[in-house]
């Protein structure tokens, strides 16, 4: 293959910390001459520390990340540092997620509890400070990569895990229906998976989660629908038309076309 047309995005220096890529865009953290910088779409900004967390870049090159400065955790959104640190209950916040629209997820761990915050509002409290809490890319759990409806929204899809529960987020906006923790099922059932169905024209999407024992759970528009006694669900034949999900499955030795309004 002869490459005749290309674009130099950025000359990467010899001293750089990390490179993040999301649907074709990049975010580069650089250490140069004893100073720290962040670069996106060739726009460079100096930052006071190299202790950054949860970096995100959208398709417009807008960036967001957390940064620890003088012990405290701050939000940086499009080059603007938050006026107040992420701090409460006498402790520093633990970052989980942030995006350029200002949506953020973090938690505070005290001696006896964990407080999970979404967009600076208390979302969940657990009375066990050993709770397993993390936020991951849903892309790692999606299996139907070849769906025609699959679009770049999948890179913006996250899973917030709180012990055995999981919440699905798109661009930091949470689906209030609970799923099952991916890690919980991966340890018990290697066939566990998520199926992603979307419309590329807008923010409409749904997630189908395979449970154990022939059960599936469908999440969309803040609802959960459970399907039971399913022998097989054809992952490459799931379609979303506005708010109507169409999928094909086998139940009681019969091939069924299922239509669900989300």
N, C-alpha and C positions, 0 to 999 in steps of 0.2 A: 504494500500500500504506500503510495507516494503522497506525503502530506505537503500540500502547496499553500494552504491557507491556515494560519494560526494566529493566536493573539497572546502576547506576553501579559499575563495578569499582574505579576509582581516578581521582582528579582529577590529571591529568598536569601537573606544574609547568612553568613557562616554561623552566627550565634543566634539561634532562635529557640524558643521554648516549646511551643506546640503549634500544631496546625489542625484546624477543625473545618470540616466540610459538611455542608447541609444543602442538598439539592442544587449543587453547582456553585454555591457561594463559599467564601472562605473567611476565616478569622485567624490571624496570625499574631502570636505573642512573641516579642523580640526582646532580647537583652543585648544592649550595645553600649559600650563605653561606660559600664557601671550603672546605666539607666535602663528603665523598662518602658516598652512601647507596645501598643496594640495597633494592628493594621487590618483594614477591611476595604476592599476595592481601591487599594492604593491610597487610602486616607489614613494617615498615621497620627496617633495621639500618645503623648507620654502619660504614664500611670505611675503612682507612687510606690507600687509594690509588685512583686511577682507571685503573690499568694492569691490567685484568682480561682474562681469556681463556677461551674455550670455555664460556660460561655455558649451563647446562641447568636446566630446571624440569620436574618431572613432574606428573602429574595430581592429586597431592595438595598441590601448591604447594611441595614440598620442592625446595631449590635447591642448586646446586653450581657452582663456578667456580674458576679459578686467579687468583692475584693476586700481582703483584710488589711487594714491600715491602723497602726498603733493599737493593736489587739482587736479593735472593733471591726465588725462586718458591715460593709456598705453595698448598696446597689449602684451599679453604673449602667445607665440606659442612654444609648446614643451619645456617649461622652459626658453625660451629666451625672454627677455624684449625688446620691440621696442626701437630703439635708440632715436626717437623723440616722444613726446606725440601727441595724437590725438587732435589737436588744430588748429583753423583757424578763420578768421573773428573776432578775438579778443575774442572768446568764446571757452569753452571746448566742445568737441564732446559728443554726446549722443549715446551710443552703441545700436546696434540692433542685430548684428549677427557676428560671427567669427568662422572659423574652422582651423584645424591643417595644412591645405594646404596653409594657409595665406590669404584666401578669407575673406573679411570683409565688413560689411555694418554699416554705422553710419551717423548721420546728425548733422548739426550746426544750432542753432536757434538764429537769430539776432533780432533786434527790429522790423524789417518789413518783414523778409523772413526766409525760411528754405531751407538749401542746403543738399541734400541727396547724399552721396558718396558711391560708390561700388568699392572696391579694390583701394582706394585712388584716384579715378577719379570721378569728378562731374557727377552724373547721372540725377538728377532732381532738379529743383528749383521751389519752390512755393512762391508766393508773399503774402501768408497769414500765419502769424506766429502761427495761431491757427489750422493749418492743422492737421488732424488725421493721424499719421504715426506710424506704428508698424510692427514687424516681428513675425510671429507665426508659429507653427508646422502645416503643412498641414494635418498631420495625424488626427487632431481633426475634420476635415471636410470631411474625406474620409468615404464612406459608404460601399464599396464592400470589406469588410475584408476577405471574404472567397474565393476570386479569387485565382486560382492555380498560376497565374503569379505574385501574390503579393510577394514581397521580401523585404529585409532589406533596400533597397533604400528609402522606404517610410519614414523611420526615418530621412533621410537626406533631405527630401523635405520641403521647407519653402514657406511661402507666405509673400511678402512684400506689405503692404497696404499703399497707399498714397491717402487719402480722399476716393473718389468713385472708384479709380483704384486699381488693384492688379497685382502683378508680381509674377510668379512662379520661384523658384530657386531650383536647385539640386546641393548640395555641393558648394553653393555660386555662381554658374554660372546661370545667369539670362536668362529667356525666354523673349525676348523683346516684345512679343505680350501681350497686356493688357487684363486682366480678369476683372471681376466686384468684388468690395469689398465684402468679405464674410459677414461682419457685416451688410452692407447695405441690403443685401438680407435676412439675417436671421431675421431682424426686420420686413420685409414685407411678407416673404414667408417661412413658417416653413418647407416646403418641399425642400428647396434649398440644393444642395449637390455637392460635387466633386466626380468623379469616377477616379480611378487611374489604369492605364494599363502600364505594363512594361515587359521587358525581363530581367531575372535575370542574364544573361550571360554578359551584358555590361550596358552602361549608357543610353540605349534607353528607352524612356518612353513617355507617353502622358497623359494629363489630360483632362477629359470631365467635363465641368461645366454646371449644370442645371441653366438656366435663368428663367424668368417668361414667361407666355403665350405660353408654349409648345416649347420653343426654347432651344437649347443646343449650347455650344461653345466648340470646340476641339482645344487644344493647344499641339503642338509638333514640334520640329525642328525649333523653332522660327517662326512658322506660326499660324494663327488662321483661323479655318473653322467654319462657322455658319450653323446650321441646324434649319429649321423652320417648324412649324405645325406638331410637333411630339407628338403623344398621349402618347407613352411610349417607354422608352429605357431600355432594359434588362441589368441591371448592372453586373450580374454574367456571362454574355456571351459576353464579350468584350475581344479581343485577339490581340496581337501585334506580327507580324512575320517580323523581320527586320524593314523595314519602312512602312509596310502595316498594317493598323488598320482594324480589322473586328468587326462589332457589329451588333446587331439585334434590330430592332425598329418597332413600329407600326405607320403608317402614312396613313391617309384616309382609315382607317379600313383595311389596308393591312399589313401583316407581311413582312418586308423587310430585306434582308441581305445587309449591306452596307460595302463596302471596300474603304478605303481612303489611298492614298499614302501621307505620311507626309513629 
